[in-house]
Amino acid sequence: MIHIVKPSGQLPRFFVGTTEPGESDLPFVEFIGSFYRESALNDLVPTADQAIRSKFSVVVNRATSNPVIWDPAVGRSAMARHLDAARPLIERGQLYTFLIQLDEEQGYDDKVLVYIRQLAALPLSERIPVHVEFRHLAWHAYPVLQALSGDGIGISNVEQPTSIDAFPLKAYATTELGYMRYCRRKPYAETEVVERVHGQVQLGKKVADAAVVWSREYNDQAAENARLSVEMMGERMSQAVFQ
């Protein structure tokens, strides 16, 4: 088990939201357009200007997080462009993390792990958080989590479409910043939201801050799911702080 040192008596802060464009009453926005097009980073600051009280995660472009050739030098150059685009958010405290997502088909590979760690090293050198999301079951191993923790890289817990090779939905934390994402390809019923709040509560016990994102990509009820999860967590974690 990865042990995160959390100050005694510190209350967890939850930032709950959706993928862009976000909601005025929800304090978290996942900027996902950059995953599909790096040029979407040009829209990051205008989007953040419209949600000045929200925290943002910025999803790293797919060509950088899943390159054809795993060249750390090329990856770091691309990561520098992401950093430059997010600089205004960093300066005003809006950036929660950068998210590096691996594809579902990408199994464990030593060179890929080395690449990810070197990609994350650039923002981490400026004390800017980075999270990694593994989607293939082959990454579900303690040495992988240990490597992330040792480097100060967070892990994103994700619920994805069911597959025999899917990385399971957990409440793991490798840093003091937690991250949980719900990306199933259909809306969640109220009973299903309640079930998933249990994992959010478990994550909140391990971290100082936790981001919870309900993806809009296949779920037109994402905002409603997010609001219900805030209500349910408020009942179960009366001492938590909801931003």
C-alpha positions as CSV (number, residue, x, y, z in Angstrom):
1,M,0.0,0.0,0.0
2,I,1.2,3.5,-0.8
3,H,1.1,5.6,2.3
4,I,0.4,9.3,1.9
5,V,1.4,11.5,4.8
6,K,-1.7,13.6,5.6
7,P,-1.6,16.2,8.4
8,S,-3.6,15.1,11.4
9,G,-7.0,16.6,11.5
10,Q,-6.8,18.0,7.9
11,L,-10.2,18.0,6.2
12,P,-10.3,16.8,2.6
13,R,-11.3,19.4,0.0
14,F,-13.4,18.1,-2.9
15,F,-13.6,19.7,-6.3
16,V,-16.4,18.1,-8.3
17,G,-17.3,18.9,-11.9
18,T,-17.5,17.8,-15.5
19,T,-15.5,17.9,-18.7
20,E,-15.7,21.3,-20.4
21,P,-17.5,23.6,-20.7
22,G,-18.2,23.2,-17.0
23,E,-21.1,24.4,-14.9
24,S,-21.3,27.6,-12.9
25,D,-22.3,25.8,-9.7
26,L,-19.6,23.1,-9.9
27,P,-16.0,24.1,-9.0
28,F,-14.1,21.8,-11.4
29,V,-13.6,21.7,-15.1
30,E,-11.6,19.1,-17.0
31,F,-10.2,20.7,-20.2
32,I,-10.3,17.7,-22.5
33,G,-10.3,19.4,-26.0
34,S,-6.5,19.5,-25.8
35,F,-6.4,15.7,-25.8
36,Y,-7.8,15.6,-29.3
37,R,-6.1,18.7,-30.7
38,E,-3.1,20.4,-29.2
39,S,-4.3,23.6,-30.9
40,A,-7.3,23.6,-28.5
41,L,-4.8,24.8,-25.8
42,N,-5.4,28.3,-27.4
43,D,-8.9,28.1,-25.9
44,L,-7.7,27.2,-22.4
45,V,-7.3,30.7,-21.0
46,P,-10.6,32.1,-22.5
47,T,-12.4,29.1,-21.1
48,A,-10.8,29.6,-17.7
49,D,-11.7,33.3,-17.8
50,Q,-15.3,32.3,-18.0
51,A,-15.0,30.1,-14.9
52,I,-12.5,32.1,-12.8
53,R,-13.5,30.4,-9.5
54,S,-13.0,26.9,-10.9
55,K,-10.0,24.6,-10.7
56,F,-8.9,23.0,-14.0
57,S,-7.2,19.9,-15.1
58,V,-5.6,20.0,-18.6
59,V,-5.5,16.8,-20.5
60,V,-2.3,16.3,-22.3
61,N,-2.5,15.9,-26.1
62,R,-2.9,12.3,-27.3
63,A,0.1,12.6,-29.7
64,T,2.2,13.4,-26.6
65,S,0.8,10.9,-24.1
66,N,0.6,8.1,-26.7
67,P,3.3,8.8,-29.3
68,V,4.3,6.5,-32.1
69,I,7.9,6.8,-30.9
70,W,8.4,7.1,-27.1
71,D,11.1,9.8,-27.4
72,P,11.4,11.7,-24.0
73,A,13.1,14.7,-25.7
74,V,10.2,15.2,-28.1
75,G,7.7,14.6,-25.3
76,R,9.3,17.2,-23.0
77,S,9.2,19.7,-25.8
78,A,5.5,19.1,-26.2
79,M,5.0,19.3,-22.5
80,A,6.7,22.7,-22.4
81,R,4.0,24.0,-24.8
82,H,1.3,22.7,-22.5
83,L,3.0,24.5,-19.6
84,D,3.2,27.7,-21.6
85,A,-0.5,27.6,-22.5
86,A,-1.5,26.9,-18.9
87,R,0.8,29.6,-17.4
88,P,-2.0,32.1,-16.7
89,L,-4.0,29.5,-14.8
90,I,-0.9,28.5,-12.8
91,E,-0.2,32.1,-11.8
92,R,-3.8,32.6,-10.5
93,G,-4.1,29.2,-8.8
94,Q,-6.6,27.7,-11.2
95,L,-4.6,24.7,-12.4
96,Y,-5.2,21.5,-10.4
97,T,-3.1,19.2,-12.6
98,F,-2.0,18.0,-16.0
99,L,-3.5,14.6,-16.9
100,I,-1.5,12.1,-19.0
101,Q,-3.8,9.4,-20.3
102,L,-2.6,6.2,-21.9
103,D,-4.8,4.4,-24.4
104,E,-6.8,1.3,-23.5
105,E,-4.6,-0.9,-25.7
106,Q,-1.3,0.3,-24.2
107,G,-0.1,-2.5,-21.9
108,Y,2.8,-2.3,-19.5
109,D,6.2,-1.5,-21.1
110,D,9.4,-0.3,-19.3
111,K,10.1,2.3,-22.0
112,V,6.6,3.7,-21.7
113,L,7.0,4.1,-17.9
114,V,10.3,5.8,-18.3
115,Y,8.8,8.1,-20.9
116,I,5.9,9.0,-18.6
117,R,8.2,9.8,-15.7
118,Q,10.3,12.0,-17.9
119,L,7.3,13.8,-19.3
120,A,6.0,14.5,-15.9
121,A,9.4,15.7,-14.6
122,L,9.1,19.1,-16.4
123,P,6.0,20.4,-14.7
124,L,7.0,18.7,-11.4
125,S,10.3,20.6,-11.5
126,E,8.1,23.7,-11.1
127,R,6.0,22.1,-8.4
128,I,3.1,21.8,-10.8
129,P,1.0,18.6,-10.3
130,V,0.8,15.8,-12.9
131,H,-1.5,12.7,-12.9
132,V,-1.3,9.6,-15.0
133,E,-4.3,7.5,-16.1
134,F,-3.7,3.9,-17.0
135,R,-6.4,2.1,-18.8
136,H,-4.9,-1.4,-19.4
137,L,-4.9,-4.0,-16.6
138,A,-1.2,-4.7,-17.2
139,W,-0.4,-1.5,-15.3
140,H,-2.3,-2.6,-12.2
141,A,0.8,-3.5,-10.1
142,Y,2.3,-2.2,-6.9
143,P,5.8,-1.4,-8.5
144,V,4.0,1.0,-10.9
145,L,2.2,2.8,-8.1
146,Q,5.4,2.9,-6.2
147,A,7.3,4.5,-9.1
148,L,4.6,7.2,-9.4
149,S,4.6,7.9,-5.7
150,G,8.4,8.1,-5.6
151,D,8.4,10.7,-8.4
152,G,5.5,12.7,-6.9
153,I,3.2,11.8,-9.8
154,G,-0.5,11.3,-9.0
155,I,-2.7,8.6,-10.3
156,S,-6.1,9.1,-11.9
157,N,-8.8,6.5,-11.0
158,V,-11.1,6.0,-13.9
159,E,-14.3,4.1,-14.6
160,Q,-14.2,3.2,-18.3
161,P,-16.3,1.0,-20.6
162,T,-16.2,-2.6,-19.3
163,S,-13.4,-4.7,-20.8
164,I,-11.6,-7.8,-19.6
165,D,-8.3,-5.9,-19.9
166,A,-9.5,-2.7,-18.2
167,F,-7.6,-1.2,-15.3
168,P,-10.1,-1.5,-12.4
169,L,-11.8,1.5,-10.8
170,K,-10.1,2.0,-7.4
171,A,-9.5,4.8,-4.9
172,Y,-5.8,4.9,-5.2
173,A,-3.6,7.9,-4.2
174,T,0.1,8.3,-4.9
175,T,0.3,11.9,-3.9
176,E,-1.8,14.2,-1.6
177,L,-3.9,15.2,-4.6
178,G,-6.6,12.6,-5.5
179,Y,-8.3,12.2,-8.9
180,M,-11.4,10.2,-9.8
181,R,-13.1,10.1,-13.2
182,Y,-16.3,8.5,-14.4
183,C,-16.2,7.9,-18.2
184,R,-18.8,5.2,-18.7
185,R,-20.7,5.3,-22.0
186,K,-24.1,5.9,-20.5
187,P,-25.7,8.0,-17.7
188,Y,-25.5,6.8,-14.1
189,A,-28.7,6.1,-12.2
190,E,-29.1,7.6,-8.7
191,T,-28.3,4.2,-7.1
192,E,-25.1,4.0,-9.2
193,V,-24.0,7.5,-8.1
194,V,-24.6,6.5,-4.5
195,E,-22.4,3.4,-5.0
196,R,-19.6,5.5,-6.5
197,V,-19.7,8.0,-3.7
198,H,-18.3,5.3,-1.4
199,G,-15.1,5.3,-3.5
200,Q,-14.9,9.1,-3.3
201,V,-15.2,8.9,0.5
202,Q,-12.4,6.4,0.6
203,L,-10.2,8.6,-1.6
204,G,-11.0,11.6,0.6
205,K,-9.6,9.8,3.6
206,K,-6.2,9.5,1.9
207,V,-5.6,13.0,0.4
208,A,-5.7,16.7,1.0
209,D,-7.6,17.5,-2.1
210,A,-9.7,15.3,-4.5
211,A,-11.0,16.1,-7.9
212,V,-14.1,14.2,-9.1
213,V,-15.1,14.4,-12.7
214,W,-18.2,13.1,-14.5
215,S,-17.4,13.0,-18.2
216,R,-19.9,14.5,-20.7
217,E,-18.5,12.6,-23.7
218,Y,-21.1,9.8,-23.5
219,N,-23.2,11.0,-20.6
220,D,-25.7,13.8,-21.1
221,Q,-26.6,13.6,-17.4
222,A,-23.0,14.3,-16.2
223,A,-23.8,17.6,-14.5
224,E,-26.8,16.1,-12.7
225,N,-24.6,13.1,-11.6
226,A,-22.0,15.5,-10.3
227,R,-24.5,17.5,-8.3
228,L,-26.0,14.4,-6.8
229,S,-22.6,13.1,-5.8
230,V,-21.8,16.4,-4.0
231,E,-25.1,16.0,-2.1
232,M,-24.4,12.4,-1.2
233,M,-20.8,13.1,-0.1
234,G,-22.0,15.9,2.0
235,E,-24.2,13.5,3.9
236,R,-21.4,10.9,4.3
237,M,-18.5,13.2,5.0
238,S,-19.9,16.0,7.1
239,Q,-16.3,17.2,7.9
240,A,-15.2,17.4,4.2
241,V,-14.9,20.8,2.5
242,F,-16.6,21.2,-0.8
243,Q,-15.2,24.1,-2.8
